[in-house]
Amino acid sequence: MRADAEMQEPEVQQMDTSRTRRGSGSRTSRGGAAGSLGRAGRAELHRGLAVAAPDPSERFLEAYRAARYAAGALLAPGPRRRGPGDVWHRLAAEVPDLGEWASALGGYSALAAAVEDGLPRTIPPRMADDFLWAVGRFMDLVDERLGVLGPAA
């Protein structure tokens, strides 16, 4: 090693955890296994953020996002069919044996949208914790199908 060469620490890029509202920005359509792996990875990211979130509202919202990405990982790639286009309706239609999960998790869509929009909603800590637990169980089922998600929180 040359004496005048300085050791430099490698540059570490921080992950951008800023949130964007649904439907804003550009979306790329990645189908097949690559798309499923990407959505599953995002589900894991949001589950980790939920586990680390000290605020119950943020914990609930990140858990909801994790569930939404996990559900999306199971959906068939390609153009959407006619009918309701949200992930929960599509999950119930494309994976009927997860229809109860789709209905239960989809029931939180309005609350998640309100929290995401910054509207005043109180999420009790117990509710956020119970919801995160349920999302973990759902993600376990997704993992059984895809074999890509990590252990539940």
C-alpha positions as MATLAB code, in Angstrom:
seq = 'MRADAEMQEPEVQQMDTSRTRRGSGSRTSRGGAAGSLGRAGRAELHRGLAVAAPDPSERFLEAYRAARYAAGALLAPGPRRRGPGDVWHRLAAEVPDLGEWASALGGYSALAAAVEDGLPRTIPPRMADDFLWAVGRFMDLVDERLGVLGPAA';
ca = [
       0.000    0.000    0.000;
       1.357    3.413   -0.882;
       2.032    5.736    2.013;
       0.187    8.640    0.411;
      -2.929    6.621   -0.277;
      -5.628    7.251    2.240;
      -8.113    4.678    3.367;
     -11.575    5.879    2.646;
     -14.695    4.409    4.077;
     -17.054    3.155    1.418;
     -19.967    5.442    0.764;
     -23.111    4.078    2.341;
     -26.344    5.008    0.678;
     -29.257    5.637    2.962;
     -32.542    4.074    1.982;
     -35.163    6.643    1.105;
     -38.012    5.926    3.480;
     -40.089    8.914    2.441;
     -43.665    8.059    1.681;
     -45.640    8.875   -1.422;
     -49.387    8.815   -1.695;
     -50.925    5.889   -3.517;
     -51.128    6.523   -7.219;
     -48.514    9.242   -7.274;
     -45.198    8.973   -9.024;
     -44.295    6.462  -11.629;
     -44.856    2.751  -11.314;
     -43.011    0.129  -13.205;
     -44.772   -3.067  -14.065;
     -42.651   -6.034  -13.168;
     -44.339   -9.333  -13.474;
     -43.471  -12.914  -12.827;
     -40.964  -14.054  -10.237;
     -38.965  -10.810  -10.320;
     -42.079   -8.769   -9.545;
     -43.135  -11.124   -6.765;
     -39.692  -10.996   -5.198;
     -39.672   -7.199   -5.374;
     -43.066   -6.903   -3.735;
     -42.146   -9.517   -1.125;
     -38.989   -7.572   -0.326;
     -41.008   -4.401    0.090;
     -43.403   -6.279    2.359;
     -40.453   -7.291    4.544;
     -39.151   -3.712    4.568;
     -42.485   -2.334    5.746;
     -42.891   -5.081    8.333;
     -39.493   -4.138    9.735;
     -40.515   -0.478    9.808;
     -43.728   -1.462   11.612;
     -41.850   -3.448   14.242;
     -39.507   -0.499   14.852;
     -42.198    2.207   14.862;
     -42.752    3.667   18.344;
     -45.991    5.417   17.329;
     -49.063    3.132   17.098;
     -50.407    4.959   14.030;
     -47.125    4.515   12.174;
     -46.892    0.879   13.311;
     -50.400    0.222   12.006;
     -49.747    2.003    8.698;
     -46.452    0.216    8.038;
     -48.054   -3.135    8.886;
     -50.872   -2.352    6.446;
     -48.339   -1.489    3.746;
     -46.514   -4.759    4.439;
     -49.748   -6.716    4.026;
     -50.595   -4.853    0.817;
     -47.194   -5.622   -0.737;
     -47.356   -9.250    0.392;
     -50.788   -9.605   -1.209;
     -49.486   -7.999   -4.380;
     -46.711  -10.579   -4.543;
     -49.354  -13.279   -5.010;
     -51.244  -11.556   -7.808;
     -50.861  -12.515  -11.436;
     -48.773  -10.074  -13.475;
     -50.117   -8.351  -16.532;
     -53.043   -6.119  -17.349;
     -55.801   -5.927  -14.812;
     -59.106   -7.502  -15.526;
     -62.447   -5.760  -15.310;
     -63.925   -5.167  -11.915;
     -62.562   -3.754   -8.689;
     -58.858   -3.127   -8.995;
     -57.660   -2.837   -5.414;
     -55.279   -5.472   -4.143;
     -57.788   -6.979   -1.707;
     -60.532   -7.561   -4.298;
     -57.956   -8.962   -6.713;
     -56.513  -11.249   -4.028;
     -59.961  -12.638   -3.208;
     -60.636  -13.257   -6.910;
     -57.237  -14.714   -7.845;
     -56.469  -16.645   -4.628;
     -59.904  -17.645   -3.303;
     -58.601  -19.575   -0.304;
     -57.191  -16.270    1.022;
     -60.525  -14.518    0.533;
     -61.168  -14.199    4.275;
     -57.759  -12.590    4.732;
     -58.459  -10.252    1.830;
     -61.763   -9.237    3.387;
     -60.314   -8.782    6.873;
     -57.251   -6.806    5.790;
     -59.210   -4.854    3.185;
     -61.524   -3.742    5.970;
     -58.674   -1.570    7.236;
     -58.173    0.230    3.906;
     -60.179    3.345    4.823;
     -58.430    3.683    8.168;
     -55.006    3.225    6.566;
     -55.843    5.840    3.913;
     -56.964    8.296    6.583;
     -53.800    7.776    8.636;
     -51.669    8.035    5.503;
     -53.383   11.300    4.588;
     -52.664   12.706    8.049;
     -56.280   12.843    9.152;
     -56.726   12.695   12.914;
     -57.291    9.057   13.807;
     -56.418    7.428   17.097;
     -54.863    3.999   16.800;
     -54.616    2.400   20.244;
     -51.281    0.650   20.868;
     -53.009   -2.707   21.414;
     -54.816   -2.447   18.082;
     -51.569   -1.623   16.256;
     -49.813   -4.556   17.938;
     -52.656   -6.988   17.206;
     -52.817   -5.826   13.602;
     -49.060   -6.255   13.179;
     -49.364   -9.778   14.596;
     -52.166  -10.605   12.142;
     -50.129   -9.218    9.242;
     -47.278  -11.475   10.344;
     -49.571  -14.502   10.120;
     -50.762  -13.396    6.679;
     -47.176  -12.962    5.524;
     -46.419  -16.484    6.755;
     -49.145  -17.760    4.414;
     -47.694  -15.751    1.551;
     -44.263  -17.166    2.354;
     -45.642  -20.709    2.171;
     -46.752  -19.970   -1.368;
     -43.712  -18.032   -2.566;
     -40.949  -19.137   -0.231;
     -39.375  -15.660   -0.191;
     -40.427  -13.821    2.956;
     -38.588  -13.947    6.260;
     -39.945  -15.104    9.625;
     -42.901  -13.255   11.087;
     -42.358  -10.494   13.622;
];
